[in-house]
Amino acid sequence: MRRRLCTAACRRWPSRRPEGSARLGPRPGSSDARACAALRCRHRQRGHPFPGDRGAHGGAAVRGCRRRRALCRPSRGAGLPHPHGGGGGTQRNGGLLRAVGIRGSPGAPSLPAQHRRGAPDAGAATLQQGCERLEGGPGSGRVESGRRGDGGQGLLLRGARCAPAPAGGPAVSGPGADRGHLLTEQSNAASSDLDSMATADLVALFCREDRRPQEAVQAAAAELTRAIDAVAARLQAGGRLFYIGAGTSGRLGVLDAVECPPTFCSDPDQVQGVLAGGPPALLRSSEGLEDERQAGEEELRGRGLASSDALVGIAAGGTTPFVLGALEHGRSVGALTVALACVPREQAPMPCDIDIRLLTGPELLTGSTRLKAGTATKMALNILSTGVMVRLGKVHGNRMVDVAATNSKLLDRARRIVRDLAGVSGDEAGVALEAAGGSVKLALLMLASGLDRGAATEHLARHGPSLRVALEAASASLPIA
């Protein structure tokens, strides 16, 4: 992390102190100062002058690390010298774009020859300098990062269309990776003035944008269908379903998993949610843990993931190392692997058998995937788990006939299901439920066929788990199908 911050910040940025005051930078002898010095040394060893070296580009010594906040602060007060130029002139109100020398901005000098595209080690040099290029001239709204020697990436400004990461381009997962080209990281033009909107307008905007998750899920219907049938086949054969993710994505997986036992009376081990950071991460954000690729694999090893199981890796941006490591392990042991992400495949490929992409577009709050991406993810998981449980015979008609009546509300629901499907009174339904040991499915089979509990249990084990199939085998039927 420190290397990434220093890489971006070890250059001359505008000072907020009055002219003539001491220069800003890391405290001499601090860990930040040592990190910057080491980075400068490595850069020189590769034969590239470090920006600000005396004599390299006519400038003075590098001003110290300003950390991340300097990167997003517009220039104020006195003019801003260009990081590659000596005199540089004055560039007012240019902010970060002019600070890193974007072409197309009036008066912005071009990059030194050794840092232009195609120069030896251009990728490393461009990354060190943080240089960018404006395509289409001023005001076009499209900015692309300076090209690396092995490819490049797109960066969005003001809601411009995203550019995919070219094949063979820089990595988009792991510490220090540039994810600016990802659909989920881009700026939504509709909310560019979100901070100044009237509350009513803000709510109306969210209501309009929140139609997009439904459209995204609809567009992924074919992949969801494949996933439901494939996962159901694994579970019918005795396998298990694992959801794995970090942050919001992981929490949504855990939420869906823990709802299965009370809704469908499934074994708690049949559907499991794995969250980076474990149970504590449900209550307190532990997003830093998602960068540990090996941790995802270790979590699944500890649960004995096997070829008979199914694994759903959830990562809104498609680049979470914790999830990617888990999917790679799943494939290595022969488990069914399903990826669920909210960016196009070409932006963030994921190792999987079934690839579900929910393209909800840029968030109203840039990068906050707990919004539309989270909504679409929850919808897709709802469909996936419910569809699988339907295939497993946990539903008759549209009633959850395997509901576990573990509290007053669920007991009342179970009684009403028996009453409605069997066409009996509430009292009769209650008696039937008690005779069936609280099992809705058994109570309905007993009422329809006249079998006692023992015989009905044996019959259901032989012809189930579908109640419809068991009723047909007993030449019985319910008044309401």
Summary of the structure (lengths in Angstrom):
residues: 481
radius of gyration: 29.3
end to end distance: 60.4
largest distance: 97.0
contacts: 1598
relative contact order: 0.07
helix: 44%
strand: 8%
